[in-house]
Amino acid sequence: MNVLVLNCGSSSIKYQLLDMAGEPTLLAKGLVEKIGLPVGSFTHKPEGKDKYVVEEPIADHTAGIDLILKALVDPKHGVIKTLTDIKAVGHRVAHGGEFFAKSVRVDEDAKKKIAACCELAPLHNPANLKGIETMEKLLPGVPQVAVFDTSFHQTLPKEAFIYGIPYKYYENYRIRRYGFHGTSHKFVAEKACKILGWNIEEKKIITCHLGNGSSITAINKGKSVDTSMGFTPNAGVIMGTRTGDLDLGALLYICEKEGLNAAQANDLVNKKSGLQGVSEVSSDCRDLQAAAEAGNDKARLALDILAYDVKKYVGSYAAALNGADLIVFTGGIGENDSEVREQVCTNMEYMGIHFDVAANKGVRGQDKILSTADSKVIVMSITTDEELVIATDTMNLVK
């Protein structure tokens, strides 16, 4: 059973085609970028074949998905004979609000509820919905499934998701902590437990998904009980271009001094802040480390803030869980940046963490234990695979 997985962003589309009959097998993957700009980019990588790259204007998501479908059946670069070989399509959807506690088959009601969440995730949900509607046009009749970033966190207790503002704002507008990266947090927690031979329903786990967007989650007995991102993905630890936690009074003060309106303030905290804003160099940790090694103090400060923020959340979630059995690092930074992992886990002996600096050094994109044999808390690097989660949920719902 071939499942096409789509992750539509505001100006990009990531995709994978997986054969889910038996052991999941990746057939092809790729990326459409710079949608709507004068020159777009399309990269298609079929398994066992050369990469295929095209640079041309890509007007919209429909044009982008059309490129993907044509590449999948192309005589030279394709991996299937006809589009009828695609039996289902799974979509990553950023925000499901309180409507969706699990993945669902897409129907008119689901589309209406996804649309209703667009104001909660204005950069993501409209693009996710475009992907769904485009597939309806290009592959009519093929079943589609929506998998939500927020659904794993629907198990948060009220004391963890209600904000300290008048309760009417929750009742009227559903303003609360939602959390994101749910598919990744769930996947790596389950994968780590499987590697260790553990029953996840007996364990206390803290997962650190660190990338351009980062979030930390406390998982008790397989269920999310707290998470660092909130009503939007801007809360929590410092990120590539997002502030992370910020005193709202400071934002109001800046707005008053700079004369910023709501849209400009939103742009400031989401696109101009974070590692980029502090370092004034880059939002990419690799660039920051190179700059720090060359003596750039602001680049070093940005990296130190990231590690410090993650360390604080790990400590606070250990308090919320009454201890921890396992800490997992995943995501682009979590899987590949040994320096950040070491900074987070150093001087955490009070928690029972004994970090193995030698074992951690140079670990990139591996599933590996990074703590010593006598460590009370196991620390691991685990590679995430959100596309596999989406494909699995899609297959199960369609079948």
Secondary structure, 3 states (H helix, E strand, C coil): CEEEEEEECCCCEEEEEEECCCCCEEEEEEEEECCCCCCEEEEEEECCCCCEEEEECCCCHHHHHHHHHHHHHCCCCCCCCCHHHEEEEEEEECCCCCCCCCCEECCHHHHHHHHHCCCCCCCCHHHHHHHHHHHHHHCCCCCEEEEECCHHHHHCCHHHHCCCCCCHHHHHHCCCCCCCCHHHHHHHHHHHHHHHCCCHHHCEEEEEECCCCCEEEEEECCEEEEECCCCCCCCCCCCCCCCCCCCHHHHHHHHHHHCCCHHHHHHHHHHCCHHHHHHCCCCCHHHHHHHHHCCCHHHHHHHHHHHHHHHHHHHHHHHHHCCCCEEEEEHHHHHHCHHHHHHHHCCCHHHCCCECHHHHCCCCCCCEECECCCCCCEEEECCCCHHHHHHHHHHHHHC
